Amino acid sequence: MQIINQEALSQCIRQAVRAELQEHFKTGSGQLSDSEKLLSKQELATELGVSLVTLTGWSVLWTFAA
């Protein structure tokens, strides 16, 4: 069962990313706020409650799935 077609989803994501990038560069904000802080792989693994090996495995799967 397909709820949304792949092209429509792809277009929505492109538009959202484009809008965010335009807003980011319009404000000239080069610094991330605390709420936008990027996590290291280890921090993300801890946050998700998985091992670093599992997180890396997911990364590999998503790389090949795309």
C-alpha positions as CSV (number, residue, x, y, z in Angstrom):
1,M,0.0,0.0,0.0
2,Q,1.4,3.3,-1.1
3,I,0.1,6.4,0.8
4,I,2.2,9.0,-1.0
5,N,4.1,8.6,-4.2
6,Q,7.9,8.8,-4.2
7,E,8.1,11.8,-6.5
8,A,5.7,13.8,-4.4
9,L,7.6,13.0,-1.2
10,S,10.9,13.9,-2.9
11,Q,9.4,17.2,-4.1
12,C,8.2,18.0,-0.6
13,I,11.6,17.3,0.9
14,R,13.4,19.4,-1.7
15,Q,11.0,22.3,-1.1
16,A,11.5,22.1,2.7
17,V,15.3,21.9,2.5
18,R,15.4,24.8,0.0
19,A,13.2,27.0,2.3
20,E,15.4,26.2,5.3
21,L,18.6,26.9,3.4
22,Q,17.2,30.2,2.1
23,E,16.2,31.2,5.7
24,H,19.5,30.1,7.1
25,F,21.5,32.2,4.6
26,K,19.2,35.1,4.7
27,T,19.8,35.5,8.4
28,G,23.5,35.0,8.0
29,S,23.5,32.7,11.1
30,G,26.7,30.8,11.2
31,Q,26.4,29.6,14.8
32,L,24.1,26.7,15.9
33,S,21.9,27.4,18.8
34,D,21.8,24.9,21.7
35,S,18.7,23.3,20.3
36,E,20.4,22.8,16.9
37,K,23.6,21.4,18.3
38,L,24.9,18.4,16.2
39,L,25.6,15.2,18.0
40,S,28.6,12.9,17.6
41,K,27.9,9.3,16.6
42,Q,28.6,8.3,20.2
43,E,26.2,10.9,21.6
44,L,23.5,9.8,19.1
45,A,24.0,6.1,19.9
46,T,23.6,6.9,23.6
47,E,20.5,9.1,23.0
48,L,18.9,6.2,20.9
49,G,19.9,3.6,23.4
50,V,21.8,1.5,20.8
51,S,25.5,0.5,20.4
52,L,27.8,2.4,18.2
53,V,28.1,-0.7,16.0
54,T,24.3,-0.8,15.5
55,L,24.2,2.9,14.7
56,T,27.0,2.4,12.1
57,G,25.1,-0.5,10.7
58,W,22.0,1.7,10.2
59,S,24.1,4.4,8.5
60,V,25.4,1.8,6.0
61,L,21.9,0.5,5.4
62,W,20.5,4.0,4.7
63,T,23.5,4.8,2.5
64,F,22.7,1.8,0.2
65,A,18.9,2.3,0.4
66,A,19.2,5.9,-0.9
